């Protein structure tokens, strides 16, 4: 039986697919997986063009986003910006219900 290697970047055709893919990977929270997923998206969009927009060489981009590449935060932020993707943050702690936040008042009592 002949098999072909799996290339995730070939399946990322639309902005919605890319956003869903990155959302799932970010939710899993594995830093190496996040870097690799960003690499898949960069490959789907043209590594050369993304590297150019991010201000790094194509070789540096490949190295940073490969398995075990350990890119720094600045590189990830630059690449994500070049991809037109923004990271978002969401609390993992449940929201407290029933407590109202104290609202400062400028009125004097008395």
N, CA, C and O atoms as a Tinker XYZ file with bonds, in Angstrom:
   440  protein
     1  N      0.844000   -1.169000    0.000000    73     2
     2  CA     0.000000    0.000000    0.000000    64     1     3
     3  C      0.896000    1.242000    0.000000    63     2     4     5
     4  O      1.852000    1.330000    0.771000    81     3
     5  N      0.580000    2.176000   -0.856000    73     3     6
     6  CA     1.347000    3.412000   -0.950000    64     5     7
     7  C      0.607000    4.517000   -0.190000    63     6     8     9
     8  O     -0.597000    4.704000   -0.359000    81     7
     9  N      1.343000    5.235000    0.639000    73     7    10
    10  CA     0.743000    6.347000    1.369000    64     9    11
    11  C      1.464000    7.638000    0.993000    63    10    12    13
    12  O      2.608000    7.627000    0.541000    81    11
    13  N      0.772000    8.732000    1.190000    73    11    14
    14  CA     1.382000   10.042000    0.943000    64    13    15
    15  C      1.408000   10.820000    2.249000    63    14    16    17
    16  O      0.512000   10.673000    3.080000    81    15
    17  N      2.424000   11.639000    2.431000    73    15    18
    18  CA     2.502000   12.423000    3.673000    64    17    19
    19  C      1.322000   13.394000    3.791000    63    18    20    21
    20  O      0.830000   13.928000    2.796000    81    19
    21  N      0.890000   13.603000    5.019000    73    19    22
    22  CA    -0.209000   14.525000    5.312000    64    21    23
    23  C      0.344000   15.944000    5.349000    63    22    24    25
    24  O      1.334000   16.203000    6.034000    81    23
    25  N     -0.278000   16.856000    4.628000    73    23    26
    26  CA     0.157000   18.250000    4.629000    64    25    27
    27  C     -1.041000   19.129000    4.976000    63    26    28    29
    28  O     -1.880000   19.430000    4.127000    81    27
    29  N     -1.099000   19.528000    6.235000    73    27    30
    30  CA    -2.221000   20.330000    6.726000    64    29    31
    31  C     -2.394000   21.614000    5.934000    63    30    32    33
    32  O     -3.521000   22.062000    5.723000    81    31
    33  N     -1.301000   22.208000    5.495000    73    31    34
    34  CA    -1.383000   23.488000    4.778000    64    33    35
    35  C     -2.218000   23.393000    3.508000    63    34    36    37
    36  O     -2.771000   24.398000    3.059000    81    35
    37  N     -2.319000   22.201000    2.922000    73    35    38
    38  CA    -3.117000   22.033000    1.705000    64    37    39
    39  C     -4.617000   22.111000    1.975000    63    38    40    41
    40  O     -5.405000   22.274000    1.044000    81    39
    41  N     -5.014000   21.998000    3.230000    73    39    42
    42  CA    -6.436000   22.008000    3.589000    64    41    43
    43  C     -6.922000   23.369000    4.074000    63    42    44    45
    44  O     -8.105000   23.539000    4.367000    81    43
    45  N     -6.016000   24.337000    4.160000    73    43    46
    46  CA    -6.364000   25.656000    4.703000    64    45    47
    47  C     -6.597000   26.636000    3.555000    63    46    48    49
    48  O     -5.716000   27.416000    3.192000    81    47
    49  N     -7.798000   26.575000    3.000000    73    47    50
    50  CA    -8.104000   27.373000    1.813000    64    49    51
    51  C     -8.779000   28.704000    2.102000    63    50    52    53
    52  O     -8.581000   29.671000    1.367000    81    51
    53  N     -9.569000   28.763000    3.159000    73    51    54
    54  CA   -10.343000   29.981000    3.423000    64    53    55
    55  C     -9.946000   30.601000    4.761000    63    54    56    57
    56  O     -9.337000   29.952000    5.611000    81    55
    57  N    -10.301000   31.859000    4.922000    73    55    58
    58  CA   -10.036000   32.552000    6.180000    64    57    59
    59  C    -10.758000   31.867000    7.339000    63    58    60    61
    60  O    -10.224000   31.796000    8.446000    81    59
    61  N    -11.962000   31.365000    7.093000    73    59    62
    62  CA   -12.729000   30.693000    8.141000    64    61    63
    63  C    -12.046000   29.398000    8.572000    63    62    64    65
    64  O    -11.985000   29.100000    9.765000    81    63
    65  N    -11.528000   28.617000    7.607000    73    63    66
    66  CA   -10.828000   27.376000    7.947000    64    65    67
    67  C     -9.571000   27.671000    8.762000    63    66    68    69
    68  O     -9.266000   26.973000    9.729000    81    67
    69  N     -8.858000   28.703000    8.363000    73    67    70
    70  CA    -7.643000   29.084000    9.082000    64    69    71
    71  C     -7.981000   29.515000   10.504000    63    70    72    73
    72  O     -7.317000   29.096000   11.453000    81    71
    73  N     -8.998000   30.340000   10.658000    73    71    74
    74  CA    -9.392000   30.814000   11.988000    64    73    75
    75  C     -9.838000   29.655000   12.878000    63    74    76    77
    76  O     -9.468000   29.601000   14.051000    81    75
    77  N    -10.627000   28.729000   12.335000    73    75    78
    78  CA   -11.085000   27.587000   13.124000    64    77    79
    79  C     -9.901000   26.703000   13.522000    63    78    80    81
    80  O     -9.810000   26.258000   14.666000    81    79
    81  N     -9.013000   26.455000   12.591000    73    79    82
    82  CA    -7.837000   25.628000   12.857000    64    81    83
    83  C     -6.989000   26.235000   13.975000    63    82    84    85
    84  O     -6.639000   25.548000   14.935000    81    83
    85  N     -6.662000   27.518000   13.850000    73    83    86
    86  CA    -5.842000   28.167000   14.873000    64    85    87
    87  C     -6.558000   28.225000   16.217000    63    86    88    89
    88  O     -5.924000   28.074000   17.261000    81    87
    89  N     -7.866000   28.442000   16.203000    73    87    90
    90  CA    -8.628000   28.479000   17.459000    64    89    91
    91  C     -8.530000   27.153000   18.206000    63    90    92    93
    92  O     -8.326000   27.132000   19.420000    81    91
    93  N     -8.674000   26.055000   17.481000    73    91    94
    94  CA    -8.592000   24.730000   18.101000    64    93    95
    95  C     -7.198000   24.496000   18.671000    63    94    96    97
    96  O     -7.054000   24.007000   19.791000    81    95
    97  N     -6.176000   24.846000   17.900000    73    95    98
    98  CA    -4.799000   24.630000   18.353000    64    97    99
    99  C     -4.482000   25.504000   19.565000    63    98   100   101
   100  O     -3.845000   25.041000   20.511000    81    99
   101  N     -4.923000   26.767000   19.546000    73    99   102
   102  CA    -4.694000   27.637000   20.697000    64   101   103
   103  C     -5.426000   27.115000   21.921000    63   102   104   105
   104  O     -4.909000   27.198000   23.035000    81   103
   105  N     -6.617000   26.582000   21.728000    73   103   106
   106  CA    -7.383000   26.053000   22.857000    64   105   107
   107  C     -6.675000   24.860000   23.494000    63   106   108   109
   108  O     -6.740000   24.677000   24.709000    81   107
   109  N     -6.001000   24.051000   22.683000    73   107   110
   110  CA    -5.260000   22.911000   23.216000    64   109   111
   111  C     -4.084000   23.380000   24.068000    63   110   112   113
   112  O     -3.702000   22.705000   25.024000    81   111
   113  N     -3.509000   24.537000   23.725000    73   111   114
   114  CA    -2.503000   25.168000   24.563000    64   113   115
   115  C     -1.085000   24.623000   24.490000    63   114   116   117
   116  O     -0.258000   24.992000   25.324000    81   115
   117  N     -0.773000   23.772000   23.539000    73   115   118
   118  CA     0.582000   23.235000   23.410000    64   117   119
   119  C      1.439000   24.217000   22.610000    63   118   120   121
   120  O      1.180000   24.418000   21.424000    81   119
   121  N      2.453000   24.834000   23.228000    73   119   122
   122  CA     3.257000   25.843000   22.536000    64   121   123
   123  C      3.887000   25.348000   21.234000    63   122   124   125
   124  O      3.913000   26.075000   20.240000    81   123
   125  N      4.391000   24.124000   21.237000    73   123   126
   126  CA     4.987000   23.591000   20.010000    64   125   127
   127  C      3.917000   23.389000   18.939000    63   126   128   129
   128  O      4.158000   23.645000   17.759000    81   127
   129  N      2.748000   22.937000   19.347000    73   127   130
   130  CA     1.638000   22.762000   18.409000    64   129   131
   131  C      1.184000   24.088000   17.818000    63   130   132   133
   132  O      0.833000   24.165000   16.641000    81   131
   133  N      1.192000   25.132000   18.643000    73   131   134
   134  CA     0.815000   26.467000   18.173000    64   133   135
   135  C      1.801000   26.952000   17.120000    63   134   136   137
   136  O      1.397000   27.452000   16.070000    81   135
   137  N      3.086000   26.806000   17.397000    73   135   138
   138  CA     4.108000   27.227000   16.436000    64   137   139
   139  C      3.970000   26.450000   15.131000    63   138   140   141
   140  O      4.060000   27.029000   14.048000    81   139
   141  N      3.753000   25.145000   15.232000    73   139   142
   142  CA     3.607000   24.337000   14.024000    64   141   143
   143  C      2.355000   24.728000   13.239000    63   142   144   145
   144  O      2.385000   24.765000   12.009000    81   143
   145  N      1.257000   25.020000   13.936000    73   143   146
   146  CA     0.020000   25.419000   13.265000    64   145   147
   147  C      0.204000   26.748000   12.534000    63   146   148   149
   148  O     -0.270000   26.916000   11.410000    81   147
   149  N      0.894000   27.686000   13.176000    73   147   150
   150  CA     1.175000   28.960000   12.514000    64   149   151
   151  C      2.036000   28.711000   11.280000    63   150   152   153
   152  O      1.873000   29.373000   10.255000    81   151
   153  N      2.948000   27.759000   11.386000    73   151   154
   154  CA     3.751000   27.367000   10.230000    64   153   155
   155  C      2.915000   26.784000    9.112000    63   154   156   157
   156  O      3.164000   27.071000    7.942000    81   155
   157  N      1.919000   25.962000    9.451000    73   155   158
   158  CA     1.027000   25.409000    8.431000    64   157   159
   159  C      0.284000   26.529000    7.702000    63   158   160   161
   160  O      0.144000   26.509000    6.480000    81   159
   161  N     -0.186000   27.502000    8.478000    73   159   162
   162  CA    -0.917000   28.622000    7.863000    64   161   163
   163  C      0.027000   29.453000    6.992000    63   162   164   165
   164  O     -0.336000   29.861000    5.888000    81   163
   165  N      1.236000   29.700000    7.492000    73   163   166
   166  CA     2.207000   30.463000    6.698000    64   165   167
   167  C      2.525000   29.740000    5.395000    63   166   168   169
   168  O      2.649000   30.370000    4.345000    81   167
   169  N      2.657000   28.423000    5.462000    73   167   170
   170  CA     2.929000   27.651000    4.247000    64   169   171
   171  C      1.751000   27.725000    3.280000    63   170   172   173
   172  O      1.938000   27.819000    2.067000    81   171
   173  N      0.546000   27.681000    3.823000    73   171   174
   174  CA    -0.653000   27.778000    2.973000    64   173   175
   175  C     -0.734000   29.132000    2.281000    63   174   176   177
   176  O     -1.294000   29.240000    1.190000    81   175
   177  N     -0.180000   30.160000    2.907000    73   175   178
   178  CA    -0.244000   31.524000    2.373000    64   177   179
   179  C      1.014000   31.944000    1.620000    63   178   180   181
   180  O      1.016000   33.020000    1.022000    81   179
   181  N      2.076000   31.156000    1.620000    73   179   182
   182  CA     3.364000   31.436000    0.978000    64   181   183
   183  C      4.383000   31.870000    2.018000    63   182   184   185
   184  O      4.392000   33.016000    2.469000    81   183
   185  N      5.229000   30.941000    2.380000    73   183   186
   186  CA     6.276000   31.193000    3.374000    64   185   187
   187  C      7.139000   32.388000    2.984000    63   186   188   189
   188  O      7.490000   33.211000    3.829000    81   187
   189  N      7.474000   32.475000    1.716000    73   187   190
   190  CA     8.342000   33.566000    1.259000    64   189   191
   191  C      7.695000   34.918000    1.517000    63   190   192   193
   192  O      8.342000   35.835000    2.024000    81   191
   193  N      6.429000   35.041000    1.171000    73   191   194
   194  CA     5.720000   36.308000    1.352000    64   193   195
   195  C      5.529000   36.639000    2.833000    63   194   196   197
   196  O      5.701000   37.788000    3.240000    81   195
   197  N      5.181000   35.649000    3.627000    73   195   198
   198  CA     4.973000   35.869000    5.061000    64   197   199
   199  C      6.288000   36.253000    5.723000    63   198   200   201
   200  O      6.316000   37.159000    6.555000    81   199
   201  N      7.373000   35.583000    5.370000    73   199   202
   202  CA     8.686000   35.919000    5.933000    64   201   203
   203  C      9.059000   37.353000    5.584000    63   202   204   205
   204  O      9.568000   38.097000    6.423000    81   203
   205  N      8.802000   37.726000    4.348000    73   203   206
   206  CA     9.126000   39.086000    3.899000    64   205   207
   207  C      8.337000   40.116000    4.714000    63   206   208   209
   208  O      8.898000   41.103000    5.190000    81   207
   209  N      7.034000   39.878000    4.871000    73   207   210
   210  CA     6.191000   40.806000    5.639000    64   209   211
   211  C      6.572000   40.847000    7.114000    63   210   212   213
   212  O      6.454000   41.887000    7.761000    81   211
   213  N      7.032000   39.711000    7.647000    73   211   214
   214  CA     7.404000   39.634000    9.064000    64   213   215
   215  C      8.812000   40.178000    9.308000    63   214   216   217
   216  O      9.218000   40.359000   10.456000    81   215
   217  N      9.553000   40.439000    8.234000    73   215   218
   218  CA    10.891000   41.001000    8.386000    64   217   219
   219  C     11.959000   39.999000    8.763000    63   218   220   221
   220  O     12.968000   40.361000    9.368000    81   219
   221  N     11.745000   38.734000    8.411000    73   219   222
   222  CA    12.754000   37.702000    8.668000    64   221   223
   223  C     12.986000   36.912000    7.385000    63   222   224   225
   224  O     12.198000   36.996000    6.443000    81   223
   225  N     14.066000   36.150000    7.356000    73   223   226
   226  CA    14.331000   35.353000    6.165000    64   225   227
   227  C     13.414000   34.132000    6.136000    63   226   228   229
   228  O     12.908000   33.690000    7.168000    81   227
   229  N     13.216000   33.609000    4.950000    73   227   230
   230  CA    12.385000   32.425000    4.775000    64   229   231
   231  C     12.966000   31.263000    5.587000    63   230   232   233
   232  O     12.229000   30.501000    6.213000    81   231
   233  N     14.292000   31.139000    5.568000    73   231   234
   234  CA    14.976000   30.076000    6.305000    64   233   235
   235  C     14.725000   30.214000    7.808000    63   234   236   237
   236  O     14.462000   29.218000    8.482000    81   235
   237  N     14.804000   31.448000    8.343000    73   235   238
   238  CA    14.534000   31.678000    9.764000    64   237   239
   239  C     13.097000   31.304000   10.111000    63   238   240   241
   240  O     12.831000   30.717000   11.160000    81   239
   241  N     12.178000   31.653000    9.216000    73   239   242
   242  CA    10.763000   31.348000    9.452000    64   241   243
   243  C     10.549000   29.839000    9.512000    63   242   244   245
   244  O      9.909000   29.339000   10.437000    81   243
   245  N     11.077000   29.120000    8.539000    73   243   246
   246  CA    10.957000   27.651000    8.556000    64   245   247
   247  C     11.549000   27.075000    9.837000    63   246   248   249
   248  O     10.934000   26.220000   10.474000    81   247
   249  N     12.734000   27.537000   10.218000    73   247   250
   250  CA    13.415000   27.030000   11.405000    64   249   251
   251  C     12.595000   27.307000   12.665000    63   250   252   253
   252  O     12.462000   26.440000   13.528000    81   251
   253  N     12.051000   28.506000   12.766000    73   251   254
   254  CA    11.294000   28.886000   13.966000    64   253   255
   255  C     10.003000   28.090000   14.111000    63   254   256   257
   256  O      9.592000   27.780000   15.229000    81   255
   257  N      9.358000   27.753000   12.992000    73   255   258
   258  CA     8.038000   27.141000   13.048000    64   257   259
   259  C      8.044000   25.632000   12.840000    63   258   260   261
   260  O      6.980000   25.015000   12.785000    81   259
   261  N      9.204000   25.038000   12.725000    73   259   262
   262  CA     9.260000   23.582000   12.597000    64   261   263
   263  C      9.166000   22.922000   13.965000    63   262   264   265
   264  O      9.269000   23.596000   14.989000    81   263
   265  N      8.974000   21.631000   13.987000    73   263   266
   266  CA     8.910000   20.894000   15.247000    64   265   267
   267  C     10.197000   21.115000   16.027000    63   266   268   269
   268  O     11.289000   20.898000   15.501000    81   267
   269  N     10.076000   21.544000   17.274000    73   267   270
   270  CA    11.232000   21.822000   18.112000    64   269   271
   271  C     11.890000   23.162000   17.827000    63   270   272   273
   272  O     12.979000   23.436000   18.331000    81   271
   273  N     11.239000   24.009000   17.018000    73   271   274
   274  CA    11.828000   25.277000   16.608000    64   273   275
   275  C     11.892000   26.335000   17.688000    63   274   276   277
   276  O     12.807000   27.159000   17.672000    81   275
   277  N     10.966000   26.348000   18.618000    73   275   278
   278  CA    10.955000   27.277000   19.746000    64   277   279
   279  C     11.079000   28.749000   19.332000    63   278   280   281
   280  O     12.049000   29.408000   19.706000    81   279
   281  N     10.112000   29.274000   18.566000    73   279   282
   282  CA    10.170000   30.683000   18.158000    64   281   283
   283  C      9.927000   31.602000   19.345000    63   282   284   285
   284  O      9.258000   31.221000   20.306000    81   283
   285  N     10.474000   32.820000   19.277000    73   283   286
   286  CA    10.214000   33.761000   20.363000    64   285   287
   287  C      8.874000   34.467000   20.121000    63   286   288   289
   288  O      8.296000   34.387000   19.037000    81   287
   289  N      8.414000   35.138000   21.129000    73   287   290
   290  CA     7.106000   35.787000   21.074000    64   289   291
   291  C      7.061000   36.849000   19.978000    63   290   292   293
   292  O      6.047000   36.999000   19.296000    81   291
   293  N      8.141000   37.573000   19.814000    73   291   294
   294  CA     8.181000   38.630000   18.794000    64   293   295
   295  C      8.015000   38.032000   17.402000    63   294   296   297
   296  O      7.272000   38.564000   16.577000    81   295
   297  N      8.706000   36.927000   17.142000    73   295   298
   298  CA     8.578000   36.268000   15.838000    64   297   299
   299  C      7.138000   35.819000   15.617000    63   298   300   301
   300  O      6.571000   36.054000   14.550000    81   299
   301  N      6.540000   35.172000   16.623000    73   299   302
   302  CA     5.149000   34.723000   16.485000    64   301   303
   303  C      4.206000   35.901000   16.250000    63   302   304   305
   304  O      3.316000   35.825000   15.403000    81   303
   305  N      4.397000   36.982000   16.992000    73   303   306
   306  CA     3.533000   38.157000   16.829000    64   305   307
   307  C      3.690000   38.749000   15.431000    63   306   308   309
   308  O      2.695000   39.103000   14.799000    81   307
   309  N      4.921000   38.862000   14.940000    73   307   310
   310  CA     5.162000   39.402000   13.603000    64   309   311
   311  C      4.557000   38.515000   12.522000    63   310   312   313
   312  O      3.950000   39.015000   11.574000    81   311
   313  N      4.717000   37.216000   12.659000    73   311   314
   314  CA     4.170000   36.284000   11.666000    64   313   315
   315  C      2.649000   36.312000   11.701000    63   314   316   317
   316  O      2.009000   36.347000   10.650000    81   315
   317  N      2.062000   36.296000   12.894000    73   315   318
   318  CA     0.599000   36.339000   12.986000    64   317   319
   319  C      0.056000   37.628000   12.383000    63   318   320   321
   320  O     -0.965000   37.609000   11.696000    81   319
   321  N      0.725000   38.737000   12.633000    73   319   322
   322  CA     0.314000   40.003000   12.040000    64   321   323
   323  C      0.404000   39.930000   10.515000    63   322   324   325
   324  O     -0.487000   40.409000    9.814000    81   323
   325  N      1.472000   39.334000   10.009000    73   323   326
   326  CA     1.646000   39.179000    8.569000    64   325   327
   327  C      0.586000   38.274000    7.960000    63   326   328   329
   328  O      0.227000   38.426000    6.792000    81   327
   329  N      0.088000   37.338000    8.750000    73   327   330
   330  CA    -0.964000   36.435000    8.283000    64   329   331
   331  C     -2.349000   37.080000    8.362000    63   330   332   333
   332  O     -3.321000   36.547000    7.827000    81   331
   333  N     -2.427000   38.226000    9.031000    73   331   334
   334  CA    -3.729000   38.864000    9.213000    64   333   335
   335  C     -4.548000   38.185000   10.291000    63   334   336   337
   336  O     -5.778000   38.194000   10.244000    81   335
   337  N     -3.861000   37.590000   11.270000    73   335   338
   338  CA    -4.511000   36.861000   12.355000    64   337   339
   339  C     -4.141000   37.529000   13.662000    63   338   340   341
   340  O     -2.987000   37.905000   13.868000    81   339
   341  N     -5.119000   37.681000   14.551000    73   339   342
   342  CA    -4.803000   38.257000   15.858000    64   341   343
   343  C     -5.113000   37.254000   16.953000    63   342   344   345
   344  O     -6.132000   36.565000   16.917000    81   343
   345  N     -4.215000   37.184000   17.928000    73   343   346
   346  CA    -4.490000   36.292000   19.055000    64   345   347
   347  C     -5.528000   36.928000   19.970000    63   346   348   349
   348  O     -5.612000   38.152000   20.073000    81   347
   349  N     -6.299000   36.106000   20.619000    73   347   350
   350  CA    -7.261000   36.613000   21.592000    64   349   351
   351  C     -7.063000   35.855000   22.896000    63   350   352   353
   352  O     -6.518000   34.751000   22.912000    81   351
   353  N     -7.505000   36.453000   23.968000    73   351   354
   354  CA    -7.375000   35.809000   25.276000    64   353   355
   355  C     -8.758000   35.601000   25.866000    63   354   356   357
   356  O     -9.655000   36.429000   25.707000    81   355
   357  N     -8.907000   34.490000   26.539000    73   355   358
   358  CA   -10.169000   34.157000   27.184000    64   357   359
   359  C     -9.837000   33.502000   28.512000    63   358   360   361
   360  O     -8.948000   32.652000   28.580000    81   359
   361  N    -10.527000   33.881000   29.550000    73   359   362
   362  CA   -10.273000   33.308000   30.862000    64   361   363
   363  C    -10.635000   31.829000   30.887000    63   362   364   365
   364  O    -11.640000   31.411000   30.311000    81   363
   365  N     -9.817000   31.060000   31.549000    73   363   366
   366  CA   -10.117000   29.638000   31.709000    64   365   367
   367  C    -10.819000   29.373000   33.036000    63   366   368   369
   368  O    -11.255000   28.254000   33.309000    81   367
   369  N    -10.922000   30.416000   33.855000    73   367   370
   370  CA   -11.594000   30.285000   35.145000    64   369   371
   371  C    -13.076000   30.615000   34.969000    63   370   372   373
   372  O    -13.429000   31.512000   34.204000    81   371
   373  N    -13.937000   29.891000   35.675000    73   371   374
   374  CA   -15.364000   30.199000   35.579000    64   373   375
   375  C    -15.667000   31.587000   36.133000    63   374   376   377
   376  O    -15.052000   32.032000   37.103000    81   375
   377  N    -16.600000   32.246000   35.516000    73   375   378
   378  CA   -16.996000   33.585000   35.950000    64   377   379
   379  C    -17.840000   33.490000   37.208000    63   378   380   381
   380  O    -18.742000   32.657000   37.302000    81   379
   381  N    -17.544000   34.343000   38.168000    73   379   382
   382  CA   -18.326000   34.360000   39.404000    64   381   383
   383  C    -19.675000   34.991000   39.123000    63   382   384   385
   384  O    -19.768000   36.034000   38.476000    81   383
   385  N    -20.713000   34.348000   39.616000    73   383   386
   386  CA   -22.073000   34.826000   39.398000    64   385   387
   387  C    -22.610000   35.383000   40.706000    63   386   388   389
   388  O    -22.352000   34.830000   41.775000    81   387
   389  N    -23.354000   36.470000   40.623000    73   387   390
   390  CA   -24.025000   37.001000   41.797000    64   389   391
   391  C    -23.267000   38.081000   42.537000    63   390   392   393
   392  O    -23.821000   38.700000   43.445000    81   391
   393  N    -22.036000   38.325000   42.183000    73   391   394
   394  CA   -21.275000   39.389000   42.844000    64   393   395
   395  C    -21.213000   40.579000   41.915000    63   394   396   397
   396  O    -20.869000   40.454000   40.739000    81   395
   397  N    -21.548000   41.719000   42.450000    73   395   398
   398  CA   -21.471000   42.946000   41.661000    64   397   399
   399  C    -20.163000   43.642000   41.974000    63   398   400   401
   400  O    -19.710000   43.661000   43.119000    81   399
   401  N    -19.579000   44.196000   40.972000    73   399   402
   402  CA   -18.344000   44.949000   41.177000    64   401   403
   403  C    -18.669000   46.265000   41.849000    63   402   404   405
   404  O    -19.705000   46.875000   41.581000    81   403
   405  N    -17.797000   46.689000   42.707000    73   403   406
   406  CA   -17.991000   47.974000   43.374000    64   405   407
   407  C    -17.827000   49.084000   42.342000    63   406   408   409
   408  O    -16.850000   49.112000   41.594000    81   407
   409  N    -18.791000   49.995000   42.309000    73   407   410
   410  CA   -18.735000   51.109000   41.384000    64   409   411
   411  C    -18.443000   52.358000   42.182000    63   410   412   413
   412  O    -19.215000   52.719000   43.071000    81   411
   413  N    -17.333000   53.031000   41.880000    73   411   414
   414  CA   -17.007000   54.241000   42.639000    64   413   415
   415  C    -18.061000   55.322000   42.382000    63   414   416   417
   416  O    -18.592000   55.456000   41.279000    81   415
   417  N    -18.335000   56.066000   43.414000    73   415   418
   418  CA   -19.327000   57.120000   43.315000    64   417   419
   419  C    -18.676000   58.455000   43.660000    63   418   420   421
   420  O    -17.886000   58.550000   44.599000    81   419
   421  N    -19.014000   59.466000   42.900000    73   419   422
   422  CA   -18.491000   60.792000   43.165000    64   421   423
   423  C    -19.386000   61.590000   44.121000    63   422   424   425
   424  O    -19.068000   62.725000   44.474000    81   423
   425  N    -20.506000   60.988000   44.534000    73   423   426
   426  CA   -21.437000   61.669000   45.421000    64   425   427
   427  C    -21.001000   61.487000   46.859000    63   426   428   429
   428  O    -20.542000   60.417000   47.259000    81   427
   429  N    -21.152000   62.545000   47.621000    73   427   430
   430  CA   -20.882000   62.469000   49.056000    64   429   431
   431  C    -22.129000   62.031000   49.795000    63   430   432   433
   432  O    -23.248000   62.426000   49.466000    81   431
   433  N    -21.911000   61.226000   50.775000    73   431   434
   434  CA   -23.020000   60.761000   51.594000    64   433   435
   435  C    -23.021000   61.588000   52.871000    63   434   436   437
   436  O    -21.969000   61.827000   53.463000    81   435
   437  N    -24.201000   62.024000   53.293000    73   435   438
   438  CA   -24.240000   62.718000   54.556000    64   437   439
   439  C    -24.984000   63.952000   54.588000    63   438   440
   440  O    -25.060000   64.599000   55.632000    81   439
